[in-house]
């Protein structure tokens, strides 16, 4: 019996009732910014750390939750 294929379109969106969370960590020491839903606040913390310690490299992390739904 031949296979029957059905293609269904989907969309991906930000999961409702969730926020994007921003984080950062110094690449030279163990320092980490306080996670926040405000990316600018995390950047300000990184700049403060850079000013105090002279460290220039940071790993920035942006976490969000997605929802995939069928479009019908």
Biopython code that builds the backbone (N, CA, C, O; Angstrom):
import numpy as np
from Bio.PDB.StructureBuilder import StructureBuilder

atoms = [
    (1, "UNK", "N", (0.850, -1.177, 0.000)),
    (1, "UNK", "CA", (0.000, 0.000, 0.000)),
    (1, "UNK", "C", (0.900, 1.246, 0.000)),
    (1, "UNK", "O", (1.780, 1.356, 0.853)),
    (2, "UNK", "N", (0.700, 2.179, -0.929)),
    (2, "UNK", "CA", (1.543, 3.375, -0.991)),
    (2, "UNK", "C", (1.258, 4.311, 0.198)),
    (2, "UNK", "O", (0.146, 4.355, 0.724)),
    (3, "UNK", "N", (2.276, 5.038, 0.592)),
    (3, "UNK", "CA", (2.141, 5.997, 1.695)),
    (3, "UNK", "C", (1.393, 7.240, 1.214)),
    (3, "UNK", "O", (1.538, 7.662, 0.067)),
    (4, "UNK", "N", (0.601, 7.811, 2.100)),
    (4, "UNK", "CA", (-0.106, 9.056, 1.817)),
    (4, "UNK", "C", (0.539, 10.153, 2.656)),
    (4, "UNK", "O", (0.609, 10.051, 3.881)),
    (5, "UNK", "N", (1.001, 11.184, 1.996)),
    (5, "UNK", "CA", (1.643, 12.292, 2.705)),
    (5, "UNK", "C", (0.707, 13.483, 2.757)),
    (5, "UNK", "O", (0.062, 13.818, 1.764)),
    (6, "UNK", "N", (0.632, 14.111, 3.893)),
    (6, "UNK", "CA", (-0.186, 15.304, 4.062)),
    (6, "UNK", "C", (0.713, 16.389, 4.655)),
    (6, "UNK", "O", (1.331, 16.191, 5.701)),
    (7, "UNK", "N", (0.778, 17.509, 3.992)),
    (7, "UNK", "CA", (1.591, 18.611, 4.470)),
    (7, "UNK", "C", (0.702, 19.628, 5.168)),
    (7, "UNK", "O", (-0.302, 20.082, 4.618)),
    (8, "UNK", "N", (1.085, 19.970, 6.371)),
    (8, "UNK", "CA", (0.311, 20.913, 7.170)),
    (8, "UNK", "C", (1.217, 22.081, 7.521)),
    (8, "UNK", "O", (2.339, 21.880, 7.988)),
    (9, "UNK", "N", (0.743, 23.293, 7.301)),
    (9, "UNK", "CA", (1.536, 24.466, 7.643)),
    (9, "UNK", "C", (1.466, 24.726, 9.143)),
    (9, "UNK", "O", (0.447, 24.493, 9.793)),
    (10, "UNK", "N", (2.575, 25.212, 9.664)),
    (10, "UNK", "CA", (2.682, 25.544, 11.075)),
    (10, "UNK", "C", (3.219, 26.962, 11.221)),
    (10, "UNK", "O", (3.786, 27.525, 10.285)),
    (11, "UNK", "N", (3.035, 27.521, 12.393)),
    (11, "UNK", "CA", (3.668, 28.798, 12.716)),
    (11, "UNK", "C", (4.262, 28.672, 14.115)),
    (11, "UNK", "O", (3.795, 27.890, 14.943)),
    (12, "UNK", "N", (5.306, 29.464, 14.351)),
    (12, "UNK", "CA", (5.949, 29.476, 15.665)),
    (12, "UNK", "C", (5.844, 30.891, 16.225)),
    (12, "UNK", "O", (6.141, 31.866, 15.534)),
    (13, "UNK", "N", (5.422, 30.994, 17.473)),
    (13, "UNK", "CA", (5.238, 32.289, 18.119)),
    (13, "UNK", "C", (5.788, 32.227, 19.539)),
    (13, "UNK", "O", (6.086, 31.154, 20.064)),
    (14, "UNK", "N", (5.914, 33.391, 20.139)),
    (14, "UNK", "CA", (6.281, 33.462, 21.550)),
    (14, "UNK", "C", (5.174, 32.805, 22.367)),
    (14, "UNK", "O", (3.998, 33.117, 22.180)),
    (15, "UNK", "N", (5.534, 31.913, 23.259)),
    (15, "UNK", "CA", (4.538, 31.236, 24.079)),
    (15, "UNK", "C", (3.814, 32.267, 24.944)),
    (15, "UNK", "O", (4.463, 33.101, 25.576)),
    (16, "UNK", "N", (2.487, 32.224, 24.983)),
    (16, "UNK", "CA", (1.747, 33.213, 25.780)),
    (16, "UNK", "C", (2.087, 33.095, 27.268)),
    (16, "UNK", "O", (2.428, 32.021, 27.763)),
    (17, "UNK", "N", (1.988, 34.196, 27.943)),
    (17, "UNK", "CA", (2.236, 34.264, 29.396)),
    (17, "UNK", "C", (3.669, 33.951, 29.785)),
    (17, "UNK", "O", (3.934, 33.562, 30.923)),
    (18, "UNK", "N", (4.599, 34.118, 28.845)),
    (18, "UNK", "CA", (6.021, 33.970, 29.169)),
    (18, "UNK", "C", (6.756, 35.214, 28.705)),
    (18, "UNK", "O", (6.304, 35.917, 27.801)),
    (19, "UNK", "N", (7.874, 35.474, 29.323)),
    (19, "UNK", "CA", (8.713, 36.611, 28.962)),
    (19, "UNK", "C", (10.046, 36.117, 28.436)),
    (19, "UNK", "O", (10.449, 34.987, 28.711)),
    (20, "UNK", "N", (10.726, 36.955, 27.684)),
    (20, "UNK", "CA", (12.099, 36.697, 27.276)),
    (20, "UNK", "C", (12.982, 37.059, 28.471)),
    (20, "UNK", "O", (12.798, 38.110, 29.085)),
    (21, "UNK", "N", (13.928, 36.199, 28.796)),
    (21, "UNK", "CA", (14.850, 36.453, 29.902)),
    (21, "UNK", "C", (16.248, 36.687, 29.339)),
    (21, "UNK", "O", (16.709, 35.944, 28.472)),
    (22, "UNK", "N", (16.916, 37.723, 29.836)),
    (22, "UNK", "CA", (18.268, 38.068, 29.415)),
    (22, "UNK", "C", (19.237, 37.763, 30.548)),
    (22, "UNK", "O", (18.946, 38.022, 31.715)),
    (23, "UNK", "N", (20.393, 37.210, 30.191)),
    (23, "UNK", "CA", (21.436, 36.890, 31.159)),
    (23, "UNK", "C", (22.781, 37.236, 30.542)),
    (23, "UNK", "O", (22.891, 37.396, 29.326)),
    (24, "UNK", "N", (23.803, 37.350, 31.382)),
    (24, "UNK", "CA", (25.160, 37.582, 30.883)),
    (24, "UNK", "C", (26.157, 37.040, 31.893)),
    (24, "UNK", "O", (25.897, 37.013, 33.096)),
    (25, "UNK", "N", (27.315, 36.604, 31.377)),
    (25, "UNK", "CA", (28.393, 36.146, 32.245)),
    (25, "UNK", "C", (29.720, 36.612, 31.676)),
    (25, "UNK", "O", (29.915, 36.661, 30.461)),
    (26, "UNK", "N", (30.619, 36.951, 32.572)),
    (26, "UNK", "CA", (31.947, 37.428, 32.189)),
    (26, "UNK", "C", (32.767, 36.261, 31.654)),
    (26, "UNK", "O", (32.710, 35.157, 32.196)),
    (27, "UNK", "N", (33.527, 36.504, 30.595)),
    (27, "UNK", "CA", (34.380, 35.466, 30.013)),
    (27, "UNK", "C", (35.727, 35.351, 30.719)),
    (27, "UNK", "O", (36.502, 34.439, 30.432)),
    (28, "UNK", "N", (36.009, 36.272, 31.642)),
    (28, "UNK", "CA", (37.310, 36.280, 32.313)),
    (28, "UNK", "C", (37.232, 35.797, 33.762)),
    (28, "UNK", "O", (38.218, 35.303, 34.308)),
    (29, "UNK", "N", (36.058, 35.940, 34.383)),
    (29, "UNK", "CA", (35.906, 35.516, 35.776)),
    (29, "UNK", "C", (34.533, 34.865, 35.957)),
    (29, "UNK", "O", (33.826, 34.617, 34.980)),
    (30, "UNK", "N", (34.167, 34.597, 37.176)),
    (30, "UNK", "CA", (32.914, 33.893, 37.470)),
    (30, "UNK", "C", (31.705, 34.817, 37.604)),
    (30, "UNK", "O", (30.615, 34.349, 37.932)),
    (31, "UNK", "N", (31.871, 36.107, 37.361)),
    (31, "UNK", "CA", (30.795, 37.078, 37.544)),
    (31, "UNK", "C", (29.640, 36.797, 36.591)),
    (31, "UNK", "O", (29.846, 36.419, 35.437)),
    (32, "UNK", "N", (28.404, 36.992, 37.099)),
    (32, "UNK", "CA", (27.199, 36.856, 36.282)),
    (32, "UNK", "C", (26.251, 38.000, 36.603)),
    (32, "UNK", "O", (26.121, 38.403, 37.759)),
    (33, "UNK", "N", (25.597, 38.515, 35.587)),
    (33, "UNK", "CA", (24.569, 39.536, 35.782)),
    (33, "UNK", "C", (23.313, 38.876, 36.355)),
    (33, "UNK", "O", (23.095, 37.676, 36.189)),
    (34, "UNK", "N", (22.515, 39.664, 37.015)),
    (34, "UNK", "CA", (21.229, 39.182, 37.510)),
    (34, "UNK", "C", (20.287, 38.993, 36.321)),
    (34, "UNK", "O", (20.069, 39.943, 35.569)),
    (35, "UNK", "N", (19.721, 37.799, 36.125)),
    (35, "UNK", "CA", (18.783, 37.590, 35.008)),
    (35, "UNK", "C", (17.616, 38.572, 35.103)),
    (35, "UNK", "O", (17.138, 38.887, 36.192)),
    (36, "UNK", "N", (17.169, 39.046, 33.944)),
    (36, "UNK", "CA", (16.117, 40.052, 33.913)),
    (36, "UNK", "C", (15.325, 39.951, 32.615)),
    (36, "UNK", "O", (15.818, 39.432, 31.614)),
    (37, "UNK", "N", (14.100, 40.450, 32.642)),
    (37, "UNK", "CA", (13.321, 40.570, 31.410)),
    (37, "UNK", "C", (13.664, 41.867, 30.682)),
    (37, "UNK", "O", (13.149, 42.127, 29.594)),
    (38, "UNK", "N", (14.526, 42.675, 31.276)),
    (38, "UNK", "CA", (14.978, 43.942, 30.688)),
    (38, "UNK", "C", (16.422, 43.776, 30.215)),
    (38, "UNK", "O", (17.352, 43.795, 31.021)),
    (39, "UNK", "N", (16.602, 43.613, 28.897)),
    (39, "UNK", "CA", (17.934, 43.411, 28.338)),
    (39, "UNK", "C", (18.872, 44.574, 28.606)),
    (39, "UNK", "O", (20.070, 44.369, 28.806)),
    (40, "UNK", "N", (18.348, 45.787, 28.611)),
    (40, "UNK", "CA", (19.181, 46.965, 28.862)),
    (40, "UNK", "C", (19.747, 46.940, 30.280)),
    (40, "UNK", "O", (20.881, 47.366, 30.498)),
    (41, "UNK", "N", (18.979, 46.451, 31.239)),
    (41, "UNK", "CA", (19.459, 46.379, 32.623)),
    (41, "UNK", "C", (20.640, 45.422, 32.736)),
    (41, "UNK", "O", (21.590, 45.685, 33.473)),
    (42, "UNK", "N", (20.579, 44.315, 32.004)),
    (42, "UNK", "CA", (21.691, 43.359, 32.002)),
    (42, "UNK", "C", (22.921, 43.993, 31.350)),
    (42, "UNK", "O", (24.039, 43.810, 31.832)),
    (43, "UNK", "N", (22.722, 44.734, 30.260)),
    (43, "UNK", "CA", (23.842, 45.419, 29.607)),
    (43, "UNK", "C", (24.494, 46.434, 30.538)),
    (43, "UNK", "O", (25.718, 46.564, 30.551)),
    (44, "UNK", "N", (23.694, 47.151, 31.311)),
    (44, "UNK", "CA", (24.226, 48.136, 32.264)),
    (44, "UNK", "C", (25.079, 47.425, 33.319)),
    (44, "UNK", "O", (26.141, 47.920, 33.694)),
    (45, "UNK", "N", (24.618, 46.272, 33.795)),
    (45, "UNK", "CA", (25.411, 45.508, 34.761)),
    (45, "UNK", "C", (26.747, 45.086, 34.151)),
    (45, "UNK", "O", (27.778, 45.145, 34.822)),
    (46, "UNK", "N", (26.738, 44.660, 32.882)),
    (46, "UNK", "CA", (27.988, 44.271, 32.204)),
    (46, "UNK", "C", (28.937, 45.453, 32.101)),
    (46, "UNK", "O", (30.137, 45.317, 32.342)),
    (47, "UNK", "N", (28.400, 46.614, 31.743)),
    (47, "UNK", "CA", (29.257, 47.809, 31.632)),
    (47, "UNK", "C", (29.830, 48.192, 32.987)),
    (47, "UNK", "O", (30.981, 48.618, 33.072)),
    (48, "UNK", "N", (29.044, 48.045, 34.045)),
    (48, "UNK", "CA", (29.550, 48.328, 35.386)),
    (48, "UNK", "C", (30.672, 47.377, 35.770)),
    (48, "UNK", "O", (31.680, 47.799, 36.338)),
    (49, "UNK", "N", (30.503, 46.107, 35.467)),
    (49, "UNK", "CA", (31.542, 45.120, 35.755)),
    (49, "UNK", "C", (32.806, 45.429, 34.948)),
    (49, "UNK", "O", (33.920, 45.347, 35.464)),
    (50, "UNK", "N", (32.615, 45.783, 33.686)),
    (50, "UNK", "CA", (33.766, 46.126, 32.831)),
    (50, "UNK", "C", (34.501, 47.337, 33.403)),
    (50, "UNK", "O", (35.731, 47.364, 33.417)),
    (51, "UNK", "N", (33.756, 48.336, 33.873)),
    (51, "UNK", "CA", (34.381, 49.524, 34.446)),
    (51, "UNK", "C", (35.141, 49.221, 35.722)),
    (51, "UNK", "O", (36.229, 49.756, 35.932)),
    (52, "UNK", "N", (34.590, 48.374, 36.576)),
    (52, "UNK", "CA", (35.240, 48.039, 37.852)),
    (52, "UNK", "C", (36.420, 47.105, 37.674)),
    (52, "UNK", "O", (37.465, 47.293, 38.296)),
    (53, "UNK", "N", (36.257, 46.085, 36.818)),
    (53, "UNK", "CA", (37.254, 45.021, 36.721)),
    (53, "UNK", "C", (38.138, 45.092, 35.481)),
    (53, "UNK", "O", (39.183, 44.442, 35.428)),
    (54, "UNK", "N", (37.731, 45.872, 34.486)),
    (54, "UNK", "CA", (38.493, 45.948, 33.247)),
    (54, "UNK", "C", (38.260, 44.766, 32.318)),
    (54, "UNK", "O", (38.969, 44.618, 31.322)),
    (55, "UNK", "N", (37.292, 43.932, 32.623)),
    (55, "UNK", "CA", (36.970, 42.784, 31.769)),
    (55, "UNK", "C", (36.076, 43.257, 30.621)),
    (55, "UNK", "O", (35.125, 44.009, 30.831)),
    (56, "UNK", "N", (36.390, 42.812, 29.420)),
    (56, "UNK", "CA", (35.677, 43.328, 28.249)),
    (56, "UNK", "C", (34.777, 42.319, 27.551)),
    (56, "UNK", "O", (33.922, 42.717, 26.760)),
    (57, "UNK", "N", (34.939, 41.031, 27.816)),
    (57, "UNK", "CA", (34.169, 40.012, 27.097)),
    (57, "UNK", "C", (33.062, 39.416, 27.945)),
    (57, "UNK", "O", (33.275, 39.043, 29.098)),
    (58, "UNK", "N", (31.876, 39.331, 27.358)),
    (58, "UNK", "CA", (30.718, 38.777, 28.060)),
    (58, "UNK", "C", (29.947, 37.852, 27.135)),
    (58, "UNK", "O", (29.845, 38.096, 25.932)),
    (59, "UNK", "N", (29.415, 36.805, 27.701)),
    (59, "UNK", "CA", (28.506, 35.923, 26.973)),
    (59, "UNK", "C", (27.097, 36.356, 27.350)),
    (59, "UNK", "O", (26.716, 36.307, 28.520)),
    (60, "UNK", "N", (26.322, 36.783, 26.351)),
    (60, "UNK", "CA", (24.942, 37.207, 26.609)),
    (60, "UNK", "C", (24.003, 36.101, 26.153)),
    (60, "UNK", "O", (24.183, 35.505, 25.091)),
    (61, "UNK", "N", (23.006, 35.843, 26.974)),
    (61, "UNK", "CA", (22.074, 34.758, 26.721)),
    (61, "UNK", "C", (20.657, 35.315, 26.733)),
    (61, "UNK", "O", (20.276, 36.056, 27.639)),
    (62, "UNK", "N", (19.893, 34.954, 25.731)),
    (62, "UNK", "CA", (18.498, 35.381, 25.621)),
    (62, "UNK", "C", (17.653, 34.111, 25.543)),
    (62, "UNK", "O", (17.803, 33.325, 24.609)),
    (63, "UNK", "N", (16.771, 33.908, 26.513)),
    (63, "UNK", "CA", (15.960, 32.705, 26.569)),
    (63, "UNK", "C", (14.495, 33.064, 26.366)),
    (63, "UNK", "O", (13.966, 33.962, 27.021)),
    (64, "UNK", "N", (13.853, 32.356, 25.454)),
    (64, "UNK", "CA", (12.424, 32.544, 25.250)),
    (64, "UNK", "C", (11.777, 31.174, 25.075)),
    (64, "UNK", "O", (12.455, 30.181, 24.815)),
    (65, "UNK", "N", (10.472, 31.138, 25.220)),
    (65, "UNK", "CA", (9.726, 29.904, 25.056)),
    (65, "UNK", "C", (8.808, 30.057, 23.853)),
    (65, "UNK", "O", (8.118, 31.065, 23.702)),
    (66, "UNK", "N", (8.811, 29.049, 23.010)),
    (66, "UNK", "CA", (8.064, 29.118, 21.756)),
    (66, "UNK", "C", (6.883, 28.150, 21.777)),
    (66, "UNK", "O", (6.861, 27.160, 22.508)),
    (67, "UNK", "N", (5.916, 28.480, 20.950)),
    (67, "UNK", "CA", (4.736, 27.630, 20.780)),
    (67, "UNK", "C", (4.561, 27.404, 19.277)),
    (67, "UNK", "O", (4.479, 28.360, 18.505)),
    (68, "UNK", "N", (4.505, 26.147, 18.874)),
    (68, "UNK", "CA", (4.273, 25.802, 17.469)),
    (68, "UNK", "C", (2.827, 25.342, 17.346)),
    (68, "UNK", "O", (2.365, 24.466, 18.078)),
    (69, "UNK", "N", (2.122, 25.961, 16.393)),
    (69, "UNK", "CA", (0.708, 25.640, 16.179)),
    (69, "UNK", "C", (0.468, 25.345, 14.710)),
    (69, "UNK", "O", (1.120, 25.906, 13.829)),
    (70, "UNK", "N", (-0.467, 24.466, 14.467)),
    (70, "UNK", "CA", (-0.896, 24.202, 13.102)),
    (70, "UNK", "C", (-1.726, 25.372, 12.601)),
    (70, "UNK", "O", (-2.511, 25.954, 13.349)),
    (71, "UNK", "N", (-1.548, 25.707, 11.346)),
    (71, "UNK", "CA", (-2.368, 26.735, 10.703)),
    (71, "UNK", "C", (-3.411, 25.993, 9.879)),
    (71, "UNK", "O", (-3.077, 25.303, 8.916)),
    (72, "UNK", "N", (-4.666, 26.140, 10.260)),
    (72, "UNK", "CA", (-5.722, 25.440, 9.511)),
    (72, "UNK", "C", (-6.835, 26.361, 9.164)),
    (72, "UNK", "O", (-7.807, 25.945, 8.534)),
]
sb = StructureBuilder()
sb.init_structure("model")
sb.init_model(0)
sb.init_chain("A")
sb.init_seg("    ")
for serial, (resi, resn, name, xyz) in enumerate(atoms, 1):
    if name == "N":
        sb.init_residue(resn, " ", resi, " ")
    sb.init_atom(name, np.array(xyz, "f"), 0.0, 1.0, " ", f" {name:<3s}", serial, name[0])
structure = sb.get_structure()
